[in-house]
C-alpha cells in the first residue's frame, strides 16, 4: 500500500487519525503550526502551576474509552482518571442549583427547594439514559442518517431528535431555575436553548449514570498518550510548520503547500484545521455556492479566559457557573477540589472563563480585554479566596491567533437544525482525497468527540484507498 497521508493539525482529531492510519499501513506525516501537539486539549505550565490550555472541562468517558479501544489502547492504562463527585453549581439572582454525581443526592437538594421536583428530575434523567443508550451507536458512524437510526434500533427516538433542547426541558415540569441550570452547556456556547439540539438534554444522564471524570494530570494527558502511541507507530511530526494551502487540481488532492513555500506531496489529506476554514481558506476546490452556505453558519466565539493562582482553597464544586440576568454565564474551573497535589505554598491553580457572543467579540480585541477585566472585578468567584494572581490571560483574538481558528471562532454553533442536516462530512464532497476531522464534523465538542471524529475520518480514507 504505502500511501502517503498528510494530517493538518495535531489536535485530538488529527492525532486519532494519524494513529489509526499508521496502524493500517499508511505513511503518515502530521503538520502542526504550533511548537507542540494537542491543540485545544493541550496544557501548559507557568510559575510552577499546570493549566489546561483550552476550554475542555469534562470528559465523556464512554466515548473516550471507545476511541482508545479503536486505536488499540487501553484508556485506564494510559490516562489516570478521577471521578468528580461534586460536579457543578449554577448560581443566579433567583437560586443556586447544585449537581452531584449521585442522582439521589441531587434530587434531594432539588426537593428541598422545590417540592415535587426531585422525582421529576429523576424521571427526566432515567428517560434521558434510555434515549442515550439507543442513540449511542450513532456517535460512531460517519454522517448518520435515517438508515443508521433504523439499524441501531433507535427509530422510536426520531421524534426526540426533531425537537430542540428547550422543548425537551419545558416538558419536564421542573422549576425554571433548574431548567436554566440544565441549559448551561449550551449557554456557555452563547446559544439559546430554543436553537440547541435535543441531545444536549442527555448530559445529566451521563453525569449521574456514567459519571463525570477529570484526568489526574490534566486534559493534556489525553493527547499526550496519543502522541506517544503515534510516534511508536511511525508517525512523523513536523512542528512550527503552518499550512498555506491544500492543492486540489481538477478536484483531486495532490499535497499541501506550507507557508515556507514547501510543497509536500500526498495521496490524501486529513484536515484537523477548523472545518469552515479548511474550505474557505485552504483550498480553492470549494464551489462558490458551498462557500456562501459555509459563510452563513453561526460561529461560536471562544470568549476570554484568565489562568489564576488563588490563595485559600476554593470551595467545591469543581465547576461554579454564575448566570447574571440578560448576560452570558461565567465559569470558575477549580481542579484543586479534585487534586490537592496541585497546591504550591498555599496557592492553587484555577481558570476563569467567560464566553462572548460572536458579534460582540468581533468588535475588537480592546473590547475583549475590557470584558475580561470586568469579569475579573466581579465578586461571585472570590468566595473563600483570600488572594489571587493572574498568571496569564487569553482573549478571543489570542485564541484565534495561537490555535489558527477561523475568524477567531472555536467552532460552528451546534444548532438543532445543523445537527439534523448533518455537520461537515468527514469525506469532502468537493475534492477527492480530502477528509475532515475535528468537532466541526461531530455532534459534540468534548475531547472524546474530537477523537472519534479523527477515527471516522481515517476510516473514510481507508475505505477509499485500501
N, C-alpha and C positions, 0 to 999 in steps of 0.2 A: 504494500500500500504506500507507505512513506509519503503521504500527503502532507504539505506544509500549511499550517494554520497560524494566523496571527490573531492574538487576542488584544483588543484595545482596552486597556484599563485593568488594574489589578484589584478591583473591588471584590466583594463576595461573589457576584455573578461571574466575573472574569476568572477568578481563582477556581471556582467549581467547574466551569467549562474546561479550563486548561487541564485540570487533573483528570477529568472524565475522558477527554480526548487523548491525552498522553497514555493513559492506561489501555486505550484501544488502538494503539499503534500509530497515532498521528505525531508528526514533528511539530511541536507547539512552542511558539515564542510569545511572551507577554510583553507588550509595550506600555509602560506606565510613565505618565508625565511627572508624577511626584517622585521624591527620592526614596520612597518606601511603598510597600504594598498595603492593602487593607481598605483603602478608600474611606468611606464614611464610617466603617466599622473599626477603623484603626484607633490607636490610643497615642498618648504622648506623656512625657514626664517633664516637670518643671518645678524648680525649688523644692525638690525632694518628694513631690506628690505625683501620683499617677492618675491620669484622667482618661475617660472615654472621649475621643475627639468629636464624634458625630452625635446625631440625635437619638440613637437607639437607646432604649431604656428597659425593655422587657424582651424575653425570649419565648418563642413558640417552640417548646421542647419537642413536641411530636414532629413538627416539620423539620427541625434541625436533626433529629435522630434519623428521619427518612433520608435526608440529604447526605448525611455522613455514611449511612449504610450503603447508599447507591455509589458512593465514592470509595467504598472498600475500607472505611474507617469506623472504629467504634467511638461513639461520642464520649462516653464516660472515661475512656482511656486517654482521650486527647484534650478534653475540656472539663475541668472541675467545676461543678455547678453547686450553688447554694439555693435552697428553696426559700422564697420570700413569704413569710407568714403574715406580716403586717404590710399590705401591698400599697394601697393608696388612699388618699383623702381628698375630697373636693370641698373647699370652703367658699361660701358666697355670703351675701348680705343676709340671706334668709335661713341658712342652715349649714351644717357641716356633715358630710356624708362619708362614712368610713367603710373601706372594703378590706376584709381579711381573707386569707387563703381559705380558711374554714367557712363553709357556707352557713352552717348553723349560727356561728358567732356573728357573721354579717347580718343575717336575717333577724337575730335577736336585737341587734343595735337598731335596725330599721323599725322593729316592732315597738321599741321603747319610745321612739319619736313619733311614729305614725301607726296607730293601731290598725291591724289587718294587713299591713304592708309586708311583714315578714313572710307570711305564707304566699302572698302574691309574688314576692321576689323569688322564692324557692321554686315555685311553679314555672316562672319565667326562665330560670337557669336550667331546670330539668328539660324543658321543651327546647331550649337552645342547644343543649347537648345532643338531643336526638337529631336535630337538623344538622349539626356539625358532623356527627358520625356518618350521616347519609351523604353529605357533600364532600367530605374529606378526600375521597379518591380523585375528585376533580382538581384538587390542588396540584396533582402530579401529572396532569395532562396539559399538553401544549394547546392553547386556544380551544378550550372545551366548548361543545355545543350541545344541541338537544340530544343527539345520539349518545354522547358521553353521559348525559344525565340519565338516559334510559338504561345504559349498560351498568351504571353504578346503582341502579335500583332506587334512584332518587327523584323520579318523576313527580312524586307527590309533593316534593319541595319546590316545584316550579312556581306556584303562587307566591311563596315566600320570597323567592329571588326577584320577583317583579315589583316588590314593594320597596319603599325607602326605609332608612333607619328610623325616622320619625314615626312612620306609620306603624312599624313593629312596636316601638316603645309606647306609643299612645294607647295601644290595646292592652297593655299590662295592668292598667289601673293603679299604677304606682304614683306616689306624690311627684310633683314637678321637680322638686329638688333632687330626687333620686334619678329621674329621667335625665336631668341636666348632667348629673354625675356619670351616668352610663353613656352619655353622648360625648364625654370629654375627649375620647380618642379621635373623633372627627373634628372636635372644636380646636384641638391643638394644631390641626392642619388648616385652620382658617376656613372651615367648611360648615355650612348649615346642615343640621340633621335631616332636613327635608330633601337635601340633594344627595346625601350619603347612601351607600348601598346597605341593604338589609343585613348582609353577612357580618357587619360590624357589631350587630347585636349578639353575636356568639362569643365575644371576648369574655364576658363574665363566666360562661360555661368553661372556657379554657382555664381561667384563673382559679376557679373553685374545684374543678374536676381533674384537670391535668396538672395544674399548679403553675405558679409564676416563679421563674428562676433567674438567677444572675450569675455570671461566671466569677469564680473566686479571683481570677487575675484580670478581670475587666473584659469588656466586649472584644477588645483587640486580641484576646487569646484565641478567639474562634478563627479569624483569618490566619493567625499565626500557625495554627495546626494545618490549615490547607496549604500554606506556603511551604512548610516543611515537607509535606507529602508530595507536593507538585515538584519540588526540586529533586526529591528522591526518584520521582518518575521520569526525570529528564527534561522537565520544562525549563526553557531558557527565559530569564527575566532581564529586561533592559529598563533601568530606571532613569529618570530625568530625560526621557525621550517622549516628546509630545507629537501626537499625530496631527498632520496638517490636512490630509485628505485620504479617502478611500477611492482608489482608482477603479472605475467600472466602465471601461469602454464597451460600447454595444451591449450594455446591461449585464456584464459579467465581471466579477471581481478578479483583478489580476494582482492586487497587493495594496500596500499603503505607502504614502509619502510622509516623511517626518518633517518637522519644522526646520530641520537642518538640511533639507533638500535631499535626503537619502530616500531612495526607493527600495522597499523590501517586498520582493515577490512572494505571492502566496496563492494557494489553490482556493482558500476560503478565509473569511474574516469573521470573527465574533466580536461585536462591539459591546463593551460594557461601559462605554461612554453613554451619557444620558440619551434616551431613545429619540426624543424630538430633535435634539442637537445632532444626532447621527445623521438624520435625514436632511436637516436644513443646513448644516454647517460642514459636514464631512464628505458628502457625495453629491454629485450632480445628476445621479440616476433617478432621483425622486421626481415623479411627474408634477407638473405645476398645480394640478387640481389637488393632489395629495398634500402638497406643500401648504396650500391655503387651508385645508382641513386641519393640519397639524398646528398651524399658527393660531387657530381659534380655540385650541384645547385650553381649558383653565389650568393655570400653573400655581404651584404651591411654593411660597417663599419659605426658606429655612428659618427666617427670623433672626434673632440675636441671642447670644449666649455669653455668660460670664463664668469662667472657671475660678472657683473660690477656695481659699483656705479659711476655715471658720474655727473659732475657739469656743469651747463649751459644746459638748457633743449634741448634735441635732437630735431632737426627739423623733421617734417613729411617727408615721410610716416611712417607707423607703421613698415614696413619691408623694409630694404635697402640692396639690393644684390650688390655685386661687382663681376664682371666677368673678371678676368685677362686673357690675351691671353695664351692659352695652359695650363691652370690650372683649377682646380675646383673652384666653386664660394665660396664666403664668405657671411655671413649674419649677419646684426645687427638687433636685435629684440628690439623694443622700446615701451613697453606698456605705458610708460609715456605720449605718444602723445594722448592716449585714456583716461588715468586715472590720472588726475592732483593730486588726493589724495595720490598718491604714493610718492610724494616729501617729503624729510626729510632734513630740514635745507639747502635747495638749491641743494640737491643731488637727483638723480633719478636712479632707477634700470634699467638695460639693460642686454641683453645676446649677446655675440659674438660667432657665430657658424661657424665652418669650417669643411666640410666633408673631408674625406680622402679616397683615393682609397684603397680597401680592402688589396691588396697586399702590398701597402706602409705601412698601419697600422700594418701589421703583421711583419714588420721589427724590431719592438721592441718598448717598452714604452719610451725609451730615445728619439727615433726618433719622437714619438708623442709629447713629451714635447718640443722638438726643433721646431716642426712645429707650435705649439700653440704660442710659444714665438715669432716666425717670424710674425704670424698673428697679434699679439698684437702690434708689432712695426710698422705695416702699418699705413698710414696716412688717407686713404679714410674714415674710420669710425669715425674719430675725428673731422669732420667738425662741427662747432658750440659748440664743447665740450671744456670747459676751463681746466678741470682736470678730472682724473678718478682714481678709486681704484679697484684693482682686489679682489673681495670678496671671490671667490672660483673658482677652475678650475676642469675640468674632461677630462681625456684622454680616448681614445677608450678602453684601458685596464681597466681603472677605471669604465667606463660604464659597461663593461662585468662583473667585479667582483661584483659590487653593485647590478646589476639587473639580475644576473645569465644568461648572454647571451651566446649562443653557439658560441665559437671561437670569443668572443667579438663582435659578429655581431648582430645588432638590428633586422635583417630580411633577408629573401631571397630577391634578387632583383626582382621586378615585371617586367619581360620582356614580350614582346608581345607573345612569344612562350609559356611561362609558364601560362599566363592568358588564352590562348586558350585551353591549355591542362588541365587547372584547377589547382588551388592551392591545398595545402594539404586538404584532406577531413575532414569534421567535425566528421564523423563517421569513426573510424580507420578500414581499411580493414585487419589489421593484428591481432587484439586482440578484442574479444567480450567484450563490457563493457568499451572500451576506446574511448574517444572523445576529440577533439582538439578545442580550442578557441584561438582567437588572430589574429593579422594581417597576419600571415602566411597562414591562411585559407580563407582570403577575399581579393578581388582585390582592395585594398586601404590601406593606412596607417594613416588615420585620426582617431581621438578618436572615432568618431561615428562608423566607420567601425569595430573597435575592439569590441565595444558594440554589434553591430549587429551580429558579429561572435559568441559572447557568447550566444545570444538568439538562433541562428540557431543550435549551438552545443547542447544546452539544449533541443531543440525541437526534434533533432535526438534521444537523450536519452529517451525522453518521448515516442516517437513512439515505442521504443523497450521495455519499461518497464511498461507503463501504461496499 
